[in-house]
């Protein structure tokens, strides 16, 4: 295990990652006592390395059972792309299941976000987003009816941005998005198939077209155990 310039914990991490390559999702790793002896390190050092991998979503501790290999988290870039586009770039097949579809009056708060009259009609659409058949997020989408006349529930089973462009000639250009840590409610947990109060990310986005019209206001809850956020940062030019 000796490698110049590396700490013991870093070396243990390398050994654990090598071991994980030989295991499948759902397999358990050996008990800490045995691993510490095999790797020639103290249990606190080993435990710290395992904790790091657990925080990264590569391992999951189960009280009274052991530590198991999990599905790696999906890196979610903070860019102007759709869920379908993000999944396609990772070689995954994105689908949507429409859970609710209705026409409502915008009201004051929603009308302000969508820049329409409070009396204008708005489609309120609730979708479950999946990748390769696995639940990823719940999305509540609000769209002014005047932007997408004749929209039907079955139209929302694929990419919404693709639908906007192909059928309605609307090209999404920009958005203002906020992100907050949250936990799943009882209803969200039931739909996503995770425990109640599981870690999650709450996304809210107001999207505009190339013409500057507000196209959507969307509120999405993403599973915290399947996602990590990635942002590319650059220092401003002086």
FIVEX-456446 format. One record per residue (C-alpha): residue number from 1; residue in one letter; chain; x, y, z. Coordinates in steps of 0.5 Angstrom, whole numbers, plus 500, padded with zeros to 3 digits. Layout:
+-----+--------+--------+-----+-----+-----+
! num ! residu ! chaine !   u !   v !   w !
+-----+--------+--------+-----+-----+-----+
! NUM !      A !      A !   X !   Y !   Z !
...
+-----+--------+--------+-----+-----+-----+
! end
This chain:
+-----+--------+--------+-----+-----+-----+
! num ! residu ! chaine !   u !   v !   w !
+-----+--------+--------+-----+-----+-----+
!   1 !      X !      A ! 500 ! 500 ! 500 !
!   2 !      X !      A ! 506 ! 505 ! 501 !
!   3 !      X !      A ! 506 ! 511 ! 496 !
!   4 !      X !      A ! 510 ! 517 ! 497 !
!   5 !      X !      A ! 506 ! 523 ! 499 !
!   6 !      X !      A ! 500 ! 520 ! 501 !
!   7 !      X !      A ! 496 ! 520 ! 507 !
!   8 !      X !      A ! 494 ! 513 ! 510 !
!   9 !      X !      A ! 487 ! 515 ! 509 !
!  10 !      X !      A ! 488 ! 517 ! 502 !
!  11 !      X !      A ! 492 ! 510 ! 501 !
!  12 !      X !      A ! 486 ! 506 ! 504 !
!  13 !      X !      A ! 481 ! 510 ! 500 !
!  14 !      X !      A ! 485 ! 508 ! 494 !
!  15 !      X !      A ! 485 ! 500 ! 496 !
!  16 !      X !      A ! 477 ! 501 ! 498 !
!  17 !      X !      A ! 476 ! 504 ! 491 !
!  18 !      X !      A ! 480 ! 498 ! 488 !
!  19 !      X !      A ! 476 ! 493 ! 492 !
!  20 !      X !      A ! 469 ! 497 ! 490 !
!  21 !      X !      A ! 471 ! 495 ! 482 !
!  22 !      X !      A ! 470 ! 488 ! 484 !
!  23 !      X !      A ! 464 ! 488 ! 487 !
!  24 !      X !      A ! 457 ! 489 ! 485 !
!  25 !      X !      A ! 451 ! 494 ! 487 !
!  26 !      X !      A ! 448 ! 491 ! 493 !
!  27 !      X !      A ! 454 ! 487 ! 495 !
!  28 !      X !      A ! 457 ! 488 ! 502 !
!  29 !      X !      A ! 464 ! 490 ! 504 !
!  30 !      X !      A ! 468 ! 486 ! 509 !
!  31 !      X !      A ! 467 ! 488 ! 516 !
!  32 !      X !      A ! 471 ! 494 ! 519 !
!  33 !      X !      A ! 475 ! 489 ! 524 !
!  34 !      X !      A ! 477 ! 484 ! 518 !
!  35 !      X !      A ! 479 ! 490 ! 513 !
!  36 !      X !      A ! 483 ! 494 ! 518 !
!  37 !      X !      A ! 488 ! 488 ! 519 !
!  38 !      X !      A ! 488 ! 486 ! 512 !
!  39 !      X !      A ! 490 ! 493 ! 510 !
!  40 !      X !      A ! 494 ! 494 ! 516 !
!  41 !      X !      A ! 491 ! 501 ! 519 !
!  42 !      X !      A ! 487 ! 503 ! 525 !
!  43 !      X !      A ! 480 ! 502 ! 525 !
!  44 !      X !      A ! 479 ! 510 ! 526 !
!  45 !      X !      A ! 483 ! 511 ! 519 !
!  46 !      X !      A ! 479 ! 506 ! 516 !
!  47 !      X !      A ! 472 ! 508 ! 518 !
!  48 !      X !      A ! 474 ! 515 ! 516 !
!  49 !      X !      A ! 476 ! 513 ! 509 !
!  50 !      X !      A ! 469 ! 509 ! 509 !
!  51 !      X !      A ! 465 ! 515 ! 511 !
!  52 !      X !      A ! 468 ! 519 ! 506 !
!  53 !      X !      A ! 466 ! 514 ! 501 !
!  54 !      X !      A ! 459 ! 514 ! 504 !
!  55 !      X !      A ! 458 ! 521 ! 503 !
!  56 !      X !      A ! 460 ! 521 ! 496 !
!  57 !      X !      A ! 454 ! 516 ! 495 !
!  58 !      X !      A ! 459 ! 510 ! 493 !
!  59 !      X !      A ! 457 ! 506 ! 500 !
!  60 !      X !      A ! 451 ! 506 ! 505 !
!  61 !      X !      A ! 452 ! 504 ! 512 !
!  62 !      X !      A ! 446 ! 500 ! 515 !
!  63 !      X !      A ! 445 ! 500 ! 522 !
!  64 !      X !      A ! 446 ! 493 ! 525 !
!  65 !      X !      A ! 447 ! 490 ! 518 !
!  66 !      X !      A ! 454 ! 492 ! 515 !
!  67 !      X !      A ! 456 ! 497 ! 509 !
!  68 !      X !      A ! 454 ! 496 ! 502 !
!  69 !      X !      A ! 456 ! 498 ! 495 !
!  70 !      X !      A ! 451 ! 503 ! 492 !
!  71 !      X !      A ! 449 ! 506 ! 485 !
!  72 !      X !      A ! 454 ! 512 ! 484 !
!  73 !      X !      A ! 451 ! 519 ! 484 !
!  74 !      X !      A ! 449 ! 522 ! 478 !
!  75 !      X !      A ! 453 ! 529 ! 477 !
!  76 !      X !      A ! 448 ! 534 ! 476 !
!  77 !      X !      A ! 451 ! 540 ! 472 !
!  78 !      X !      A ! 448 ! 547 ! 474 !
!  79 !      X !      A ! 447 ! 549 ! 466 !
!  80 !      X !      A ! 441 ! 550 ! 462 !
!  81 !      X !      A ! 439 ! 543 ! 460 !
!  82 !      X !      A ! 433 ! 539 ! 461 !
!  83 !      X !      A ! 433 ! 532 ! 465 !
!  84 !      X !      A ! 432 ! 528 ! 458 !
!  85 !      X !      A ! 439 ! 532 ! 456 !
!  86 !      X !      A ! 442 ! 530 ! 462 !
!  87 !      X !      A ! 441 ! 523 ! 462 !
!  88 !      X !      A ! 442 ! 522 ! 455 !
!  89 !      X !      A ! 449 ! 525 ! 456 !
!  90 !      X !      A ! 450 ! 519 ! 461 !
!  91 !      X !      A ! 447 ! 514 ! 456 !
!  92 !      X !      A ! 441 ! 513 ! 460 !
!  93 !      X !      A ! 434 ! 513 ! 458 !
!  94 !      X !      A ! 430 ! 518 ! 461 !
!  95 !      X !      A ! 422 ! 517 ! 461 !
!  96 !      X !      A ! 416 ! 521 ! 465 !
!  97 !      X !      A ! 410 ! 519 ! 468 !
!  98 !      X !      A ! 405 ! 524 ! 468 !
!  99 !      X !      A ! 401 ! 524 ! 475 !
! 100 !      X !      A ! 397 ! 530 ! 475 !
! 101 !      X !      A ! 394 ! 534 ! 469 !
! 102 !      X !      A ! 389 ! 540 ! 470 !
! 103 !      X !      A ! 388 ! 547 ! 468 !
! 104 !      X !      A ! 387 ! 552 ! 473 !
! 105 !      X !      A ! 387 ! 560 ! 474 !
! 106 !      X !      A ! 394 ! 563 ! 475 !
! 107 !      X !      A ! 392 ! 567 ! 481 !
! 108 !      X !      A ! 397 ! 572 ! 484 !
! 109 !      X !      A ! 403 ! 569 ! 486 !
! 110 !      X !      A ! 403 ! 564 ! 480 !
! 111 !      X !      A ! 401 ! 570 ! 475 !
! 112 !      X !      A ! 407 ! 574 ! 477 !
! 113 !      X !      A ! 412 ! 568 ! 476 !
! 114 !      X !      A ! 409 ! 567 ! 469 !
! 115 !      X !      A ! 408 ! 574 ! 467 !
! 116 !      X !      A ! 400 ! 573 ! 466 !
! 117 !      X !      A ! 394 ! 575 ! 469 !
! 118 !      X !      A ! 391 ! 572 ! 475 !
! 119 !      X !      A ! 385 ! 570 ! 471 !
! 120 !      X !      A ! 389 ! 567 ! 465 !
! 121 !      X !      A ! 389 ! 559 ! 465 !
! 122 !      X !      A ! 395 ! 555 ! 467 !
! 123 !      X !      A ! 397 ! 548 ! 466 !
! 124 !      X !      A ! 399 ! 545 ! 472 !
! 125 !      X !      A ! 403 ! 538 ! 471 !
! 126 !      X !      A ! 406 ! 533 ! 476 !
! 127 !      X !      A ! 411 ! 528 ! 473 !
! 128 !      X !      A ! 415 ! 523 ! 476 !
! 129 !      X !      A ! 422 ! 523 ! 472 !
! 130 !      X !      A ! 426 ! 516 ! 471 !
! 131 !      X !      A ! 432 ! 514 ! 468 !
! 132 !      X !      A ! 433 ! 507 ! 466 !
! 133 !      X !      A ! 426 ! 506 ! 470 !
! 134 !      X !      A ! 429 ! 508 ! 476 !
! 135 !      X !      A ! 425 ! 514 ! 480 !
! 136 !      X !      A ! 430 ! 520 ! 480 !
! 137 !      X !      A ! 425 ! 526 ! 481 !
! 138 !      X !      A ! 418 ! 529 ! 482 !
! 139 !      X !      A ! 417 ! 535 ! 478 !
! 140 !      X !      A ! 411 ! 540 ! 478 !
! 141 !      X !      A ! 411 ! 544 ! 472 !
! 142 !      X !      A ! 406 ! 550 ! 471 !
! 143 !      X !      A ! 405 ! 553 ! 463 !
! 144 !      X !      A ! 401 ! 558 ! 461 !
! 145 !      X !      A ! 396 ! 555 ! 456 !
! 146 !      X !      A ! 396 ! 561 ! 451 !
! 147 !      X !      A ! 404 ! 558 ! 450 !
! 148 !      X !      A ! 402 ! 551 ! 449 !
! 149 !      X !      A ! 395 ! 551 ! 446 !
! 150 !      X !      A ! 392 ! 544 ! 446 !
! 151 !      X !      A ! 397 ! 540 ! 450 !
! 152 !      X !      A ! 395 ! 534 ! 453 !
! 153 !      X !      A ! 397 ! 529 ! 458 !
! 154 !      X !      A ! 400 ! 524 ! 454 !
! 155 !      X !      A ! 405 ! 529 ! 451 !
! 156 !      X !      A ! 409 ! 530 ! 457 !
! 157 !      X !      A ! 412 ! 523 ! 457 !
! 158 !      X !      A ! 418 ! 525 ! 454 !
! 159 !      X !      A ! 422 ! 532 ! 454 !
! 160 !      X !      A ! 418 ! 538 ! 455 !
! 161 !      X !      A ! 423 ! 542 ! 452 !
! 162 !      X !      A ! 424 ! 538 ! 446 !
! 163 !      X !      A ! 416 ! 538 ! 445 !
! 164 !      X !      A ! 416 ! 546 ! 446 !
! 165 !      X !      A ! 421 ! 547 ! 440 !
! 166 !      X !      A ! 418 ! 541 ! 435 !
! 167 !      X !      A ! 411 ! 543 ! 436 !
! 168 !      X !      A ! 410 ! 550 ! 438 !
! 169 !      X !      A ! 416 ! 553 ! 435 !
! 170 !      X !      A ! 419 ! 555 ! 442 !
! 171 !      X !      A ! 426 ! 555 ! 444 !
! 172 !      X !      A ! 428 ! 555 ! 451 !
! 173 !      X !      A ! 434 ! 560 ! 452 !
! 174 !      X !      A ! 435 ! 562 ! 459 !
! 175 !      X !      A ! 432 ! 561 ! 466 !
! 176 !      X !      A ! 433 ! 563 ! 474 !
! 177 !      X !      A ! 434 ! 558 ! 478 !
! 178 !      X !      A ! 434 ! 557 ! 486 !
! 179 !      X !      A ! 437 ! 550 ! 489 !
! 180 !      X !      A ! 435 ! 549 ! 497 !
! 181 !      X !      A ! 437 ! 542 ! 501 !
! 182 !      X !      A ! 430 ! 539 ! 503 !
! 183 !      X !      A ! 427 ! 533 ! 505 !
! 184 !      X !      A ! 422 ! 528 ! 502 !
! 185 !      X !      A ! 415 ! 529 ! 505 !
! 186 !      X !      A ! 411 ! 523 ! 506 !
! 187 !      X !      A ! 407 ! 524 ! 499 !
! 188 !      X !      A ! 414 ! 525 ! 495 !
! 189 !      X !      A ! 417 ! 519 ! 499 !
! 190 !      X !      A ! 412 ! 514 ! 497 !
! 191 !      X !      A ! 412 ! 516 ! 490 !
! 192 !      X !      A ! 420 ! 516 ! 489 !
! 193 !      X !      A ! 420 ! 510 ! 493 !
! 194 !      X !      A ! 425 ! 512 ! 499 !
! 195 !      X !      A ! 424 ! 513 ! 506 !
! 196 !      X !      A ! 420 ! 519 ! 509 !
! 197 !      X !      A ! 425 ! 525 ! 510 !
! 198 !      X !      A ! 430 ! 523 ! 506 !
! 199 !      X !      A ! 435 ! 528 ! 503 !
! 200 !      X !      A ! 433 ! 531 ! 497 !
! 201 !      X !      A ! 434 ! 538 ! 493 !
! 202 !      X !      A ! 429 ! 543 ! 491 !
! 203 !      X !      A ! 430 ! 546 ! 485 !
! 204 !      X !      A ! 425 ! 552 ! 483 !
! 205 !      X !      A ! 426 ! 555 ! 476 !
! 206 !      X !      A ! 423 ! 560 ! 471 !
! 207 !      X !      A ! 425 ! 559 ! 464 !
! 208 !      X !      A ! 424 ! 564 ! 458 !
! 209 !      X !      A ! 424 ! 563 ! 451 !
! 210 !      X !      A ! 429 ! 567 ! 446 !
! 211 !      X !      A ! 423 ! 572 ! 445 !
! 212 !      X !      A ! 423 ! 573 ! 452 !
! 213 !      X !      A ! 417 ! 570 ! 454 !
! 214 !      X !      A ! 416 ! 566 ! 460 !
! 215 !      X !      A ! 415 ! 559 ! 458 !
! 216 !      X !      A ! 415 ! 555 ! 465 !
! 217 !      X !      A ! 415 ! 555 ! 472 !
! 218 !      X !      A ! 417 ! 549 ! 475 !
! 219 !      X !      A ! 419 ! 546 ! 482 !
! 220 !      X !      A ! 422 ! 539 ! 482 !
! 221 !      X !      A ! 425 ! 535 ! 488 !
! 222 !      X !      A ! 431 ! 531 ! 486 !
! 223 !      X !      A ! 433 ! 525 ! 490 !
! 224 !      X !      A ! 439 ! 527 ! 495 !
! 225 !      X !      A ! 442 ! 519 ! 494 !
! 226 !      X !      A ! 442 ! 519 ! 487 !
! 227 !      X !      A ! 445 ! 526 ! 485 !
! 228 !      X !      A ! 450 ! 531 ! 487 !
! 229 !      X !      A ! 451 ! 538 ! 484 !
! 230 !      X !      A ! 457 ! 540 ! 480 !
! 231 !      X !      A ! 458 ! 547 ! 478 !
! 232 !      X !      A ! 464 ! 550 ! 474 !
! 233 !      X !      A ! 467 ! 556 ! 477 !
! 234 !      X !      A ! 471 ! 561 ! 474 !
! 235 !      X !      A ! 474 ! 568 ! 477 !
! 236 !      X !      A ! 472 ! 574 ! 474 !
! 237 !      X !      A ! 476 ! 578 ! 469 !
! 238 !      X !      A ! 479 ! 584 ! 471 !
+-----+--------+--------+-----+-----+-----+
! end
